[in-house]
């Protein structure tokens, strides 16, 4: 017989953990632990019998001595670890004792089943589902793509020269177009394609002969190099998200990025064009900043002040989005691995009922987390989509003019999603006690974090402390 162990991440690690548990249950060390527990149980049973002269203690000991080893420890099963974030991967573990296999199978199946049922109603696209891609995956892709920049120093130098000698000249000398037209262009290169480049001004290539090329001559090659850099950037994003499985999931990342821009910005460009536009925007920003050092200083001053105000959301939200789902997976695996300790204590009749009941309750509590994650993910994604579309629509896409506003919007909702995720461990424990108990528990937790963090930030701001802790 084969039972499934469902998880949302770290399938390979869980396979190793279950293999270790299966080997430990078959080891001499576990046999010695069992012998010690049996002796303690027999001694306590004898003491209770002598003190009370009640034969029920003997019967209970006999039942525990017979059923716990024979039903929960000696009986084993093969477990199939199914990682929902890696549909193509499969991990199998043999000889897992029933004590570990049954609760982890039942509650992981219940956990994934309830979360999938909720997501089938709340979301219709796999890329938006918490169980498939994690919290607010589309927003994460958007933010990663916005960081796309030129990695090649020679290409950056060539672009800076092209910007200073060609673009600025066309705007300020030849009056071919305006700064506003460039800043509001939904696609920088499509906009530049429609402009006739100067046949006189140009750039000097950094080659052996120091070749001079006019703006008209160098532009096609520059555009081609940007395209190549965008392709490389897509590989980097896939590697960041999926590690050594980047090649397998690159197509999914490419499709998901295009869909996220369709939802949030209302444009249907492919992923490479999206990254190329972001690279062009960031390159223009860099070139503008290098023209006037005071502009960079002003940007730093504004950013430091803004981050003072949002430091609580940033620090807590970013950590929670990474930490809470990982903690959930680790706790589920941890209590599965602690089955050998539960087995040892369960052989002592005085503790059998208590330890097995609490063991089951722990899995039941952890099984409620993903359903809450799924609901929170859907609500935050819907809200972000509506606000992001409203910000992008006046400019008909992503431009230099609305880029900052869209970036801040996605960062803010990412922080808030992470911040709200911190309440889920409390809500999961209180949810069956009623709405009032859940709301009070969440209010106390969040109020305590807000007051504590704001007190530190306010103190630092009032004393002029601008260290990295605040930034």
C-alpha positions as CSV (number, residue, x, y, z in Angstrom):
1,X,0.0,0.0,0.0
2,X,1.2,3.5,-0.8
3,X,0.1,6.7,1.0
4,X,0.7,10.3,-0.1
5,X,2.5,13.0,1.8
6,X,1.6,16.4,0.3
7,X,3.7,19.5,0.8
8,X,4.0,22.9,-0.8
9,X,7.8,23.1,-0.8
10,X,11.0,21.1,0.0
11,X,9.9,17.7,-1.3
12,X,13.4,16.5,-1.6
13,X,14.2,17.5,2.0
14,X,11.1,15.7,3.3
15,X,12.0,12.6,1.4
16,X,15.4,12.5,3.2
17,X,13.7,13.2,6.6
18,X,11.2,10.3,6.1
19,X,14.1,8.0,5.0
20,X,16.0,8.9,8.2
21,X,12.9,8.2,10.3
22,X,12.3,4.8,8.6
23,X,15.9,3.8,9.2
24,X,15.8,5.0,12.8
25,X,12.7,2.9,13.6
26,X,14.5,-0.1,12.3
27,X,17.7,0.6,14.2
28,X,19.1,-0.9,17.4
29,X,19.0,2.5,19.1
30,X,15.2,2.7,18.7
31,X,14.9,-0.9,20.0
32,X,16.8,0.1,23.1
33,X,14.5,3.2,23.6
34,X,11.5,0.9,23.3
35,X,12.9,-1.4,25.9
36,X,13.4,1.5,28.3
37,X,9.9,2.7,27.8
38,X,8.4,-0.7,28.3
39,X,10.3,-1.1,31.6
40,X,9.2,2.3,32.8
41,X,5.6,1.5,31.8
42,X,5.7,-1.9,33.5
43,X,7.1,-0.3,36.7
44,X,4.5,2.4,36.8
45,X,1.7,-0.1,36.1
46,X,3.0,-2.3,39.0
47,X,3.1,0.6,41.3
48,X,-0.4,1.7,40.4
49,X,-1.7,-1.9,40.9
50,X,0.0,-2.3,44.3
51,X,-1.4,1.1,45.5
52,X,-5.0,0.6,44.2
53,X,-5.4,-3.2,43.9
54,X,-7.3,-2.4,40.7
55,X,-6.7,-4.9,37.9
56,X,-7.7,-2.3,35.2
57,X,-4.1,-1.0,35.3
58,X,-2.9,-4.5,34.2
59,X,-5.5,-4.6,31.4
60,X,-4.5,-1.1,30.1
61,X,-0.8,-2.0,30.2
62,X,-1.5,-5.2,28.2
63,X,-3.6,-3.4,25.6
64,X,-0.9,-0.7,25.2
65,X,1.9,-3.2,25.1
66,X,0.0,-5.2,22.4
67,X,-1.5,-2.5,20.2
68,X,1.0,0.3,20.1
69,X,4.0,-1.7,18.8
70,X,1.9,-4.1,16.6
71,X,-0.4,-1.4,15.0
72,X,1.6,1.8,15.0
73,X,5.3,0.8,14.9
74,X,5.7,-2.6,13.3
75,X,3.2,-1.9,10.5
76,X,4.9,0.1,7.7
77,X,3.8,1.6,4.4
78,X,5.4,3.3,1.4
79,X,4.9,7.0,1.2
80,X,4.9,9.1,-1.9
81,X,6.0,12.7,-1.3
82,X,4.1,15.0,-3.6
83,X,5.4,18.6,-3.8
84,X,2.7,20.8,-5.2
85,X,5.2,23.4,-6.4
86,X,7.1,20.7,-8.4
87,X,4.5,18.8,-10.4
88,X,7.1,16.9,-12.3
89,X,9.0,15.6,-9.3
90,X,8.3,12.4,-7.4
91,X,9.8,11.2,-4.1
92,X,9.2,7.8,-2.7
93,X,10.0,6.5,0.8
94,X,9.6,2.8,1.9
95,X,9.0,1.3,5.3
96,X,7.5,4.4,7.0
97,X,5.7,3.3,10.3
98,X,2.0,3.8,10.6
99,X,2.6,6.2,13.5
100,X,4.2,8.7,11.2
101,X,2.5,7.7,7.9
102,X,-1.2,7.8,8.9
103,X,-1.4,11.3,10.5
104,X,0.9,12.9,7.9
105,X,-1.1,11.3,5.1
106,X,-4.5,12.1,6.5
107,X,-3.8,15.7,7.5
108,X,-1.6,16.6,4.5
109,X,-4.3,15.3,2.2
110,X,-6.9,17.3,4.2
111,X,-4.7,20.3,4.1
112,X,-4.2,20.3,0.3
113,X,-7.7,19.2,-0.4
114,X,-9.3,22.1,1.5
115,X,-6.8,24.6,0.0
116,X,-7.4,23.3,-3.5
117,X,-11.2,23.5,-3.0
118,X,-11.0,27.1,-1.8
119,X,-8.7,28.1,-4.7
120,X,-10.9,26.4,-7.3
121,X,-13.5,28.9,-6.3
122,X,-11.4,32.0,-5.5
123,X,-9.0,31.7,-8.4
124,X,-9.1,30.1,-11.9
125,X,-5.5,30.5,-13.0
126,X,-2.7,28.3,-11.7
127,X,-0.3,31.2,-11.6
128,X,-2.4,32.9,-9.1
129,X,-2.8,30.0,-6.7
130,X,-0.9,29.9,-3.4
131,X,-0.7,26.1,-3.6
132,X,1.0,26.3,-7.1
133,X,3.3,29.3,-6.9
134,X,3.2,30.8,-3.4
135,X,1.9,34.1,-2.1
136,X,1.3,36.8,-4.8
137,X,3.5,35.2,-7.4
138,X,2.5,37.5,-10.2
139,X,3.5,40.5,-8.1
140,X,6.8,38.9,-7.2
141,X,7.5,38.4,-10.9
142,X,6.6,42.0,-11.6
143,X,9.0,43.3,-9.0
144,X,11.8,41.0,-10.2
145,X,11.3,42.1,-13.7
146,X,11.4,45.8,-12.6
147,X,14.9,45.2,-11.3
148,X,16.2,44.2,-14.8
149,X,19.3,46.2,-15.5
150,X,22.3,46.1,-17.8
151,X,24.9,43.6,-16.4
152,X,27.4,44.2,-19.2
153,X,29.6,47.2,-18.3
154,X,30.5,47.9,-22.0
155,X,26.9,47.9,-23.0
156,X,26.1,50.3,-20.2
157,X,28.9,52.6,-21.3
158,X,27.7,52.4,-24.9
159,X,24.1,53.3,-23.8
160,X,25.2,56.2,-21.7
161,X,27.2,57.6,-24.7
162,X,24.2,57.0,-27.0
163,X,21.8,58.7,-24.5
164,X,24.1,61.8,-24.1
165,X,25.1,62.2,-27.7
166,X,21.9,61.0,-29.6
167,X,18.8,61.2,-27.4
168,X,19.6,64.4,-25.6
169,X,20.7,66.0,-28.9
170,X,17.5,64.9,-30.7
171,X,15.4,66.4,-27.8
172,X,17.2,69.6,-27.0
173,X,18.9,70.5,-30.3
174,X,16.9,69.0,-33.1
175,X,13.5,69.2,-31.2
176,X,12.4,65.9,-32.8
177,X,10.5,64.9,-29.7
178,X,10.0,66.0,-26.1
179,X,11.1,64.6,-22.8
180,X,7.5,63.9,-21.9
181,X,7.0,61.9,-25.1
182,X,10.0,59.7,-24.1
183,X,9.0,59.4,-20.4
184,X,5.4,58.4,-21.4
185,X,6.4,55.8,-24.0
186,X,5.0,52.4,-23.2
187,X,7.8,50.8,-25.2
188,X,11.1,52.8,-25.4
189,X,12.5,51.0,-28.4
190,X,9.2,51.1,-30.3
191,X,9.2,54.9,-29.7
192,X,12.8,55.3,-30.8
193,X,12.1,53.1,-33.9
194,X,9.8,55.8,-35.0
195,X,12.4,58.6,-34.7
196,X,15.1,59.2,-37.3
197,X,18.5,59.0,-35.6
198,X,21.2,61.6,-36.3
199,X,23.5,60.8,-39.2
200,X,26.1,63.2,-37.8
201,X,26.3,62.8,-34.1
202,X,27.4,59.4,-32.7
203,X,29.5,57.4,-30.3
204,X,33.0,56.0,-30.2
205,X,33.1,52.2,-29.8
206,X,35.5,50.8,-27.2
207,X,37.4,48.6,-29.6
208,X,41.0,48.4,-30.9
209,X,40.4,51.0,-33.6
210,X,38.2,53.3,-31.5
211,X,35.7,53.3,-34.3
212,X,33.2,56.1,-34.6
213,X,29.6,55.2,-35.5
214,X,26.8,57.7,-36.0
215,X,23.6,57.4,-34.0
216,X,21.8,56.0,-37.0
217,X,24.4,53.3,-37.4
218,X,24.8,52.3,-33.8
219,X,21.1,52.2,-32.8
220,X,20.2,48.8,-34.5
221,X,23.2,47.1,-32.8
222,X,22.4,48.7,-29.5
223,X,18.8,47.4,-29.7
224,X,20.0,43.9,-30.6
225,X,22.3,43.9,-27.5
226,X,19.4,44.9,-25.3
227,X,17.4,42.0,-26.6
228,X,20.2,39.6,-25.8
229,X,20.6,41.0,-22.3
230,X,16.8,40.6,-21.7
231,X,17.0,36.9,-22.7
232,X,19.9,36.5,-20.2
233,X,17.9,38.3,-17.5
234,X,15.0,35.9,-18.0
235,X,17.4,33.0,-17.3
236,X,18.6,34.8,-14.1
237,X,15.0,35.2,-12.8
238,X,14.2,31.6,-13.5
239,X,17.4,30.6,-11.6
240,X,16.5,32.8,-8.7
241,X,13.0,31.3,-8.4
242,X,13.8,27.6,-9.2
243,X,17.5,27.0,-8.7
244,X,18.9,24.0,-10.5
245,X,15.5,23.3,-12.0
246,X,15.5,26.7,-13.8
247,X,15.7,25.1,-17.3
248,X,12.6,23.0,-16.6
249,X,10.5,25.9,-15.4
250,X,11.9,28.7,-17.6
251,X,8.9,28.3,-20.0
252,X,6.5,28.6,-17.0
253,X,8.3,31.7,-15.7
254,X,8.1,33.3,-19.2
255,X,4.4,32.6,-19.5
256,X,3.6,33.7,-16.0
257,X,5.5,37.0,-16.4
258,X,3.6,37.8,-19.6
259,X,0.3,37.0,-17.8
260,X,1.2,39.1,-14.8
261,X,1.8,42.1,-16.9
262,X,-1.5,41.5,-18.7
263,X,-3.3,41.4,-15.4
264,X,-1.6,44.3,-13.6
265,X,-0.5,46.6,-16.4
266,X,-2.9,45.7,-19.2
267,X,-0.2,44.9,-21.8
268,X,0.3,41.6,-23.7
269,X,4.0,41.7,-24.4
270,X,6.1,38.6,-24.1
271,X,8.5,38.2,-21.2
272,X,11.6,39.2,-23.2
273,X,10.0,42.5,-24.4
274,X,8.9,43.2,-20.9
275,X,12.4,42.8,-19.6
276,X,13.8,44.8,-22.4
277,X,11.4,47.7,-21.6
278,X,12.4,47.6,-18.0
279,X,16.1,47.5,-18.9
280,X,15.6,50.6,-21.1
281,X,13.8,52.4,-18.4
282,X,16.4,51.7,-15.8
283,X,19.2,52.6,-18.2
284,X,17.5,55.9,-18.9
285,X,17.3,56.5,-15.1
286,X,21.0,55.7,-14.7
287,X,21.9,58.1,-17.6
288,X,19.8,60.9,-16.2
289,X,21.3,60.4,-12.7
290,X,24.8,60.6,-14.0
291,X,24.1,63.9,-15.7
292,X,23.4,65.7,-12.4
293,X,24.9,64.4,-9.1
294,X,22.5,66.5,-7.1
295,X,19.6,64.4,-8.5
296,X,21.0,61.2,-7.0
297,X,21.4,63.0,-3.7
298,X,17.8,64.2,-3.8
299,X,16.6,60.7,-4.6
300,X,18.6,59.3,-1.7
301,X,17.1,61.9,0.7
302,X,13.6,61.1,-0.5
303,X,14.1,57.3,-0.3
304,X,15.6,57.5,3.2
305,X,12.6,59.5,4.5
306,X,10.1,57.2,2.7
307,X,11.7,54.1,4.1
308,X,11.6,55.6,7.6
309,X,7.8,55.6,7.3
310,X,7.4,52.1,5.8
311,X,10.2,50.3,7.7
312,X,7.7,48.3,9.8
313,X,5.8,47.0,6.8
314,X,9.0,46.3,4.9
315,X,10.9,44.5,7.6
316,X,8.0,42.4,9.0
317,X,6.2,41.8,5.7
318,X,9.2,40.7,3.7
319,X,10.4,38.4,6.4
320,X,6.9,36.9,7.0
321,X,6.4,36.1,3.3
322,X,9.5,34.0,3.3
323,X,9.4,32.8,6.9
324,X,5.8,31.8,7.6
325,X,5.3,29.2,4.7
326,X,8.7,27.8,5.4
327,X,7.9,27.5,9.1
328,X,4.7,25.7,8.3
329,X,6.5,23.1,6.1
330,X,9.2,22.7,8.7
331,X,6.8,22.2,11.6
332,X,4.8,19.6,9.7
333,X,7.9,17.7,8.8
334,X,9.4,18.2,12.3
335,X,6.4,16.6,14.0
336,X,6.5,13.8,11.5
337,X,10.1,13.2,12.4
338,X,9.3,13.3,16.1
339,X,7.2,10.1,15.7
340,X,9.9,8.1,17.4
341,X,9.6,10.1,20.6
342,X,5.8,9.8,20.5
343,X,6.2,6.1,20.0
344,X,8.4,5.8,23.1
345,X,6.2,7.8,25.3
346,X,3.0,6.1,24.0
347,X,4.3,2.8,25.4
348,X,3.8,4.2,28.9
349,X,0.1,3.7,29.7
350,X,-0.2,6.8,31.8
351,X,0.8,9.0,28.9
352,X,-0.6,7.0,25.9
353,X,-3.9,8.9,25.4
354,X,-2.4,12.3,26.1
355,X,0.6,12.1,23.8
356,X,-1.3,10.5,20.9
357,X,-4.2,13.0,21.1
358,X,-1.8,16.0,21.2
359,X,0.2,14.5,18.3
360,X,-3.0,14.4,16.2
361,X,-4.1,17.9,17.3
362,X,-0.8,19.3,16.2
363,X,-1.2,18.0,12.6
364,X,-4.9,19.2,12.6
365,X,-3.8,22.7,13.6
366,X,-1.1,22.9,10.9
367,X,-3.4,21.6,8.3
368,X,-5.6,24.7,8.5
369,X,-2.8,27.2,7.6
370,X,-2.7,26.7,3.7
371,X,-6.5,27.3,3.4
372,X,-6.0,30.6,5.1
373,X,-3.0,31.4,3.0
374,X,-5.0,30.6,-0.1
375,X,-7.8,33.0,0.9
376,X,-5.4,35.8,1.8
377,X,-3.5,35.3,-1.5
378,X,-6.7,35.6,-3.5
379,X,-8.0,38.7,-1.7
380,X,-4.6,40.6,-1.9
381,X,-4.1,39.6,-5.6
382,X,-7.6,40.9,-6.6
383,X,-7.1,44.1,-4.7
384,X,-3.6,44.7,-6.2
385,X,-4.9,43.9,-9.7
386,X,-7.6,46.6,-9.5
387,X,-5.3,49.3,-8.1
388,X,-2.4,48.4,-10.4
389,X,-4.7,48.6,-13.5
390,X,-6.0,51.9,-12.4
391,X,-2.5,53.3,-12.1
392,X,-1.3,51.9,-15.4
393,X,-4.3,52.7,-17.6
394,X,-3.8,56.5,-17.9
395,X,-0.3,55.8,-19.4
396,X,-1.5,52.8,-21.4
397,X,1.2,50.6,-19.9
398,X,4.4,50.7,-18.0
399,X,6.4,53.9,-18.6
400,X,9.0,56.0,-16.8
401,X,6.2,58.3,-15.7
402,X,4.2,55.8,-13.7
403,X,6.9,53.2,-13.0
404,X,7.6,54.6,-9.5
405,X,4.0,54.6,-8.5
406,X,3.5,51.0,-9.7
407,X,6.6,49.8,-8.0
408,X,5.6,51.4,-4.7
409,X,2.1,49.9,-5.1
410,X,3.4,46.3,-5.5
411,X,5.9,46.7,-2.7
412,X,3.3,48.0,-0.4
413,X,0.9,45.2,-1.1
414,X,3.7,42.7,-0.8
415,X,4.6,44.1,2.6
416,X,0.9,44.0,3.7
417,X,0.4,40.5,2.5
418,X,3.5,39.3,4.5
419,X,2.4,41.3,7.5
420,X,-1.1,39.8,7.5
421,X,0.4,36.3,7.1
422,X,1.9,36.7,10.6
423,X,-1.6,36.6,12.0
424,X,-2.4,33.2,10.4
425,X,-0.7,31.0,13.1
426,X,-2.8,32.8,15.7
427,X,-6.0,32.7,13.6
428,X,-5.5,29.0,12.9
429,X,-5.5,28.2,16.6
430,X,-8.5,30.4,17.3
431,X,-10.7,29.9,14.3
432,X,-12.8,27.1,15.8
433,X,-13.4,29.1,18.9
434,X,-15.4,31.7,16.9
435,X,-14.9,35.0,15.1
436,X,-14.6,37.1,18.3
437,X,-11.7,35.0,19.7
438,X,-9.9,35.0,16.3
439,X,-10.3,38.8,15.9
440,X,-9.2,39.5,19.4
441,X,-6.1,37.3,19.1
442,X,-5.2,38.9,15.7
443,X,-5.7,42.4,17.1
444,X,-3.5,41.8,20.1
445,X,-0.7,40.3,18.0
446,X,-0.7,43.0,15.4
447,X,-1.2,45.9,17.8
448,X,1.8,44.7,19.8
449,X,4.0,44.5,16.7
450,X,2.9,47.9,15.4
451,X,3.5,49.7,18.7
452,X,6.8,48.1,19.3
453,X,8.1,48.8,15.8
454,X,6.8,52.3,15.6
455,X,8.3,53.2,18.9
456,X,11.8,52.1,17.6
457,X,11.4,53.9,14.3
458,X,10.1,57.1,15.9
459,X,12.9,57.1,18.4
460,X,15.5,56.7,15.7
461,X,13.9,59.4,13.5
462,X,13.7,61.9,16.3
463,X,17.4,61.4,17.2
464,X,18.5,61.7,13.5
465,X,19.7,58.1,13.5
466,X,19.8,57.1,9.8
467,X,21.6,53.7,10.1
468,X,20.9,50.6,8.1
469,X,18.5,49.3,10.7
470,X,16.1,52.0,9.7
471,X,16.8,51.9,6.0
